Amino acid sequence: MTDAPLSSHHSPVTDDDLRLARRLWDWQAAEDVLTPADAALGLGSYDVRVADRCVELFNAGLVKLVCFSGGSGNFTAGRFPRGEAQAFAERAVMLGLPESALIIEPTATNTAENLTRSRPLLESHGVRSLILVAKPNMLLRGQVTAAAQWPEVRTLRAGARVPFAADLAPGRTVADLIHELVGDAERLRLYPERGWHAPVSIPADVAAAVRTLIACGYDRHLPQ
């Protein structure tokens, strides 16, 4: 199995594509002003730089615990043989995170499970506030998922330090990123009615950008 789905979009990425995709990125990747929290929850994905940001938060004294959640998801089957959480944990320890500050949830396969399966582990440590750490374009989905799956916890958002459409994770292309941004925007629209995350207001220009990019063929990551 390949590390990530192959793009169904074969034309070169245009400047207009990038402009529209940047609007989706800016909406999905917005961060919060950070204040201390009980723990960081690193959401599993294909980008291990999530672990780097978690260690940064720990070293800055913003969190006392770091939990990584994730087995294998849409993009990581075959990439991390021991699962996302284990790969992130190994990188974090390599970067100096004490194992005594580490919690591993190795089974989640989607964002809702990241929250529901990490929750009892974190609650057992008295966690009532979180900094959600994810690849940047996953931050909004992480926050609204937490609002539905663990409404009692206070959450702030902090992304891996990844610039838009540059310094991509191994095996990823700019076209892949645009497919992903479009698909996640559609999930933000559709998933509240399925009970998976809280409702979110979608700006008109974001909705228009999604429609245009789908019409241009960026439809590989749309929800079923």
C-alpha positions in Angstrom: 0.0 0.0 0.0 1.3 3.5 -0.8 2.0 6.0 1.8 -0.6 8.4 0.6 -3.4 8.3 -2.0 -2.2 9.3 -5.5 -3.7 12.5 -6.7 -6.4 12.4 -9.3 -5.5 15.9 -10.4 -2.9 15.6 -13.2 -2.8 19.2 -14.5 -0.1 21.6 -13.1 -1.2 23.5 -10.0 -2.0 27.0 -11.1 -1.5 30.3 -9.3 -5.3 30.5 -9.0 -5.4 27.0 -7.4 -2.8 28.1 -4.9 -4.6 31.4 -4.1 -7.8 29.5 -3.3 -6.0 26.8 -1.4 -4.2 29.4 0.7 -7.6 30.8 1.8 -8.6 27.3 2.9 -5.3 26.9 4.7 -5.6 30.2 6.5 -9.1 29.3 7.7 -8.2 25.7 8.8 -4.7 26.5 10.2 -5.5 29.4 12.5 -3.7 29.1 15.9 -4.7 30.5 19.3 -2.6 32.7 21.6 -1.2 30.1 23.9 -1.4 30.0 27.7 -0.4 27.1 30.0 -2.5 24.0 29.8 -2.4 20.6 31.6 -1.3 18.6 28.5 -0.6 18.7 24.8 -2.5 16.3 22.6 -0.7 15.5 19.4 -3.0 14.3 16.7 -1.5 11.6 14.6 -0.9 12.2 10.9 1.7 11.7 8.2 3.8 14.7 9.6 6.0 13.9 12.5 6.8 17.6 13.0 3.7 17.5 15.2 6.0 15.9 17.8 8.5 18.7 17.4 5.9 21.3 18.3 4.8 19.2 21.3 8.3 19.1 22.6 8.7 22.8 22.0 5.6 23.4 24.2 6.9 21.1 26.9 10.3 22.8 26.9 8.6 26.2 27.1 6.7 25.1 30.2 3.3 25.4 28.6 2.4 21.8 29.2 3.4 19.1 31.7 2.3 16.1 29.7 2.3 15.1 26.1 -0.2 12.6 24.7 0.2 11.3 21.1 -2.9 9.6 19.6 -3.1 7.6 16.4 -2.8 4.1 14.9 -2.9 4.1 11.1 -5.2 6.6 9.2 -6.0 7.6 5.7 -2.5 8.7 4.7 -0.3 6.6 7.0 -0.9 2.9 6.3 2.6 1.6 5.5 4.4 4.8 6.5 4.7 4.1 10.2 4.9 0.4 10.9 4.2 0.8 14.6 1.5 3.5 14.2 1.4 7.2 14.2 1.5 7.7 18.0 4.5 5.4 18.5 6.4 7.2 15.7 5.6 10.6 17.2 6.6 9.4 20.7 9.9 8.0 19.5 10.7 11.3 17.8 9.7 13.3 20.9 11.9 11.2 23.1 14.8 11.6 20.6 14.2 15.4 20.9 14.5 15.2 24.7 10.9 14.7 26.0 11.1 12.7 29.2 9.3 9.4 29.0 7.7 10.2 32.3 5.8 13.1 30.6 4.6 10.9 27.7 1.2 9.2 27.1 0.6 7.0 24.0 -2.8 6.2 22.6 -2.0 3.8 19.7 -5.4 2.8 18.3 -7.3 5.9 16.9 -8.0 5.9 13.2 -9.8 9.3 12.9 -10.0 12.6 14.7 -13.1 11.7 16.8 -11.2 8.6 18.1 -8.2 10.8 18.8 -10.4 12.6 21.3 -12.6 9.7 22.7 -9.7 7.3 23.1 -7.3 9.8 24.6 -9.8 11.3 27.0 -9.8 8.6 29.6 -6.0 8.4 29.6 -5.8 12.2 30.1 -8.6 12.4 32.6 -6.8 9.8 34.7 -4.0 12.4 35.0 -6.4 15.1 36.0 -6.2 16.9 32.6 -8.8 19.7 32.2 -7.1 21.8 29.6 -5.4 20.9 26.4 -3.2 22.4 23.7 -4.2 20.5 20.5 -1.2 20.0 18.3 -1.6 18.9 14.7 -0.5 19.5 11.1 -1.7 23.1 10.5 -4.6 22.3 8.2 -6.0 19.9 10.9 -6.3 22.5 13.7 -9.8 23.7 13.1 -11.1 20.1 12.7 -9.3 19.1 15.9 -10.9 22.0 17.9 -14.5 21.4 16.7 -14.1 17.7 17.2 -13.0 18.3 20.8 -16.0 20.5 21.3 -18.3 17.6 20.5 -16.4 14.7 21.9 -15.0 16.2 25.1 -16.9 19.5 25.7 -15.7 19.9 29.3 -12.0 20.3 28.3 -10.6 23.8 27.5 -8.7 23.6 24.2 -6.2 25.8 22.4 -4.6 25.2 19.0 -0.9 25.0 18.0 0.2 23.7 14.6 3.4 22.0 13.5 5.7 24.6 12.1 5.0 24.0 8.5 4.6 26.8 5.9 1.8 26.7 3.3 2.7 24.6 0.2 6.4 24.3 1.1 8.6 22.0 3.0 6.0 19.2 2.6 6.2 15.9 4.4 7.9 13.1 2.4 5.8 11.7 -0.4 3.4 14.7 -0.3 2.9 17.1 -3.2 1.2 20.5 -3.4 -1.7 18.9 -5.4 -2.1 16.4 -2.6 -2.3 19.2 -0.1 -5.0 21.0 -2.1 -7.0 17.8 -2.3 -6.7 17.4 1.5 -7.7 21.0 2.2 -10.8 20.7 0.0 -11.8 17.4 1.6 -11.3 18.7 5.1 -13.4 21.8 4.3 -16.2 19.5 3.2 -15.8 17.5 6.4 -16.2 20.7 8.4 -19.4 21.3 6.6 -20.9 17.8 6.7 -19.6 16.2 9.9 -21.7 18.2 12.5 -24.8 16.5 11.2 -23.2 13.1 11.8 -22.4 14.1 15.4 -18.6 13.9 14.9 -17.8 17.5 15.7 -19.5 20.8 16.6 -21.0 23.1 14.0 -18.7 25.6 12.4 -19.5 28.7 10.5 -18.0 28.6 7.0 -17.1 31.9 5.5 -18.7 32.6 2.1 -15.3 33.0 0.3 -14.2 29.6 1.8 -17.3 27.9 0.5 -16.8 29.5 -2.9 -13.1 28.4 -3.0 -14.1 24.8 -2.2 -16.7 24.7 -5.0 -14.2 26.1 -7.5 -11.4 23.7 -6.5 -13.7 20.7 -6.7 -14.7 21.9 -10.2 -11.0 22.0 -11.1 -10.6 18.3 -10.1 -9.5 18.5 -6.5 -11.8 15.8 -5.3 -9.6 13.0 -4.2 -10.1 13.5 -0.5 -13.9 14.2 -0.4 -15.8 12.5 2.4 -17.9 9.5 1.6 
